[in-house]
Every structure is written in structure tokens, then in C-alpha cells.
């Protein structure tokens, strides 16, 4: 099997585990706000949700690196600095996500959380600028315009994730209250309402991410506007050309 084949397999697995994990998070998040369940049951559901959410976050961090390598097989040439950038992007972003998952609550994690938050805004801004510039002033994406569209959709999904962070604090506050009062039979009505409202504000953005994943898959399969078949560049193009 060629490097292209392995990248395709990895790319597909990232989509599968991102969407599958997100669906598990979506389902378990509803159990966490269910006032009919005991506090201990809701805490257990919250733990399952948080652990499941780790998988989609891993998949997202690696998507641009794998996609960038694959784009080299679709007639898109990258300058060396850009190739180095998207190769390092995945491991670097993944390192932050891993640290925040396993070292949550430490003093350093508070700093890393802020870095990760603003880094995601940078990703959104850079993708919008890069794709816009490429379409308007260069012919870099002329042979595969669908790649640019995929990058814009990815930027939109990262934005949705940021909006979830904006609206999720009330829900997280409720989880902390559940853990504190785990031996109590029920949570207060006020806190239940706060959790439900917070989750309700987040869910449209979750559904938008699912729609984005569907659109990404369709673009990758249909390749609308593609002018250079992969068969013509496979073996001739390499994501490591120029090194």
C-alpha cells in the first residue's frame, strides 16, 4: 500500500470516530441533565460523556495535517514552510488536547486552556484568509476548488466548537455541583434549569458540526470542480517534495 492509501484510511477513520464519538457525547449529555436520575447516576453519565468527548477532540486536531498531506495528491502544491506547518500542526495541537484531558485542574492547564482557545481562533482566521487569498489572487486551488471549500467548512466547525465553549459554562457548573452533592438525592431546580439552558444553547452548534462532517465527506467523495485526477499525480506528487 502507498502512503496515499494509508492517508485515505486514516482520514476516513478520523471522520468515523469524530462523528461516532460526538453522537455518544450528545446522547449522554441528555442523561446528565435528567432530573429524574439520581445525582450519582448523572455523575456517571457525565464521566462517560467527558471520556467520549476526548475522541472527537483528538480527531479534529489531526484532520488538517492528514488533509494537507492528501491535498498534495490532488494537484495542489504547497510551499515548504506550509508543508512543515501542517505536518507539525497535528502533533502540536494534539499535545495540548492530551495535556488538558489528563492534567485538567492544574495551574498550568488554565494557561494551556487559554492558549488552546485563542489558537483555535487563529486557525479559523488563518483558514478564512488563506482560502480567500488563494481563490481571489492565485490559481493554487483552481484544479481542486473543493479542497478550499473543505477548509472553509472545517473553519466553520472549529468556530462552532468555540461557540460551544462560550455557552457550556452553565452546564459544567451543574456537573461540578453534582459531584459536590453526589450523596444527595437530587440537584436544585435552579441548577437543573441552568444546565438545561446551557446545553440547549450548545446543541445547535453540535448539530452544525454534524452537518459540516457530512458536507466534508460529500466534498471528499464527489470532488466538485476537480480537474486533476488523483491517478495523474499519484506517484509523481509527494507531500514531502522539496525536502
N, C-alpha and C positions, 0 to 999 in steps of 0.2 A: 504494500500500500504506500502511496505517495504522501508527502506532507499535506497536500491539498485534501486528500481523503480523510486524514486524521483531523484536520482542522474542521472539515464539514461535520464529522461525527461529534466533535467536541462542541461545535456551535449549536447543533441540534439538541444536545444534552443540556446545554445551558438554558435554552428556551423551555425544554420539558420540565426541568427541575425548578425553574423560576415560576412558571405558571402553576405547576402542581403544588409547590410549597406555598405559594400565595393563596391558593384555594383552601389549603388546610388552615392557614392563618385566618382567613376570612370566616371559616366555619367555627373555629374555636373561639374567635373574638366575640361571637354572639353568645357563647356559653358563659363567658366571663361577666357579661352584663346581665345575665339572667337572675333576677331577684328571687326566683323560686328555688334556686340551688343554695346549698349551704356555703358559707364562706370558704371552708376548706376545699370543697369541690370546685369553686370558682378559682381559687388559687392554683389548684392542679391544672385547670384548663388554661390559666394564664401562663404557667410554666411550659405547657405543651406548645402554646401559641408562640412564645418567645423563642423556644428552641427551633420550631419550624421556620420562623421568620429568618433565622440565620442562613438558611439555604438560598432563598431568593436574593438576599443581600450579597452572598458570595457570587452568585451567577451574574448579577448586574456589574460587579466590579471587573469581571473578566471579559465581558461582552465586547467592549471596544477594542481590546487587544486582539482577540480572535477575529473579530470583524475586520480590523485593519489589515491583518495578515491575509485574510481571504480576499480583500479588495484588490490586492496585487495580482490576483489571478483573473481579474475582470477588467483588465486593461487600464487600471489606474496606477500611475507612477507616483511614488512618494519621495520627497527629498530625504536624504539620510537622517537629518535631525528629527523629522517627523516619524520616520520608521522607528528610530531609537525611542522616541517619546511614547508611542503607543505600545511598544514592547514592554517598556518599564511601567507603564500606567497600571496594568492589571495587577502585577505583584505588589506595587506600592499601595494602591487603593485597597487591595485585599488585606494587606498588613494592618491597615487602620481598622478595617471591619473586624478582623480577628482579635485585635487588641481590645477593641471596645466591647466585644462579646465576652471575652474571658477575664478582662480586668475592669469590668464595669463597677463604678463606685469609687475607684481610686482617685487621688488628686490629679494624677496625670491624665486619667481618662476624661476629665472635664475639659482639659485643654485640647485633647485629641478630638473630642466631640465637636468643639467649635471649629477646629481645623477641617474636619470632615464635612461639616455643614457648609462652610464657605468654599471648600474645594468643589463641592457639588454645584454650587452656583457658578463657579469658574467653568466647570465642564459645560453647563448649559450655555453660558455666554460664548465660550470658545467655539462650540459646535455651531451655534447660530451664525457667528461671524465667519467661521471657516467655510461653511457650506454656502452662505450668502455670497461671500467673496469669490468662491470657486465658480458658482453659477453665473455671477454678474461680470467677472473680469477675466476669467480663464476658461480654457476648454478641458480642464482636468477631469470633470465629471461628464463630459459630452458623450463618451462611449458607454457610460453606465450611470445615467441620472438617478436610477432607483437607489443607488448607494447613498447619494446625498439625501434622498427622502428618508431612508432608513435612519440616517444620522439625526435628522430633524425630529423624527418620531422618538428616537432614543432620548434626545434632549427634552422632549415633552414628558417622557416617562420619569426622567430624573426630576423635572420640575414638580410632577405630581407627588413624588416621594418627599420633596421638600415641603409641599403643602400639607402632607400628612403629618410631618414633624411639627408644623405650625399648630395644627388642631388637635394633636394627640395628648398634650399635657393633662387635660382633664381625665382622660381615660387612664393614663399612667398613675395619676394621683389616686384614682379609685383602686388600682391594683395594690398600691402601697398601703392603702387603708385596709384592704382585705388581708394582706399579710400581717398587718399590725393586730387586727381583730380576728385572726383566724379561728380562735376558740369561741368567738361569739356566733350566735345562730344566724344573724342577718346583718347586712350593712344598712346604714341610714337611707331613707328615701331620697334625701337631698343628694347624697353621694351617688346613689344609683342613677338619679336623673342627670347628674353631671357626666357620669361615664357614658350614658346612652347618647347624650347630646354630642359629646366629643367624638364618639365612634360614628355617629350619623354624619358628622361633618367630614370625616375621613373617607367614608365608604365611596362617595362619588369619584374620588381620586384613585381609589383601588380599582374600581371598575374601568376607569380610563386607562390605567396601566394594562389591564387585561386586554382592552381593545387595541392598545398600542402593540402588545405582543402578537396579537392576531394579525395586525397590519404588517408588522415586521416580517412575520412568517410568509405572508402572501407576497410581499415585495421580493423576498429572497427566492421564492419559487418562481413567480411569474416574470421577474426581472423586466418590468415595463421600460421600453426605450433602450434596452441593451443592444449594442452594436458590435460588440466583440465577443464571440462565443468563447466559453472557457476552454474549449478544445484547441483554440488557436494560440492561447497563451500558456496553457498547462505544459510545463516542462521548459518553456522558454522564459517565462517570468518567474521571479523568485522574490519573496518578501525581504530577502536578505541581499538583494542585488546592490552592489556599490560598497559592500563591506569588505 
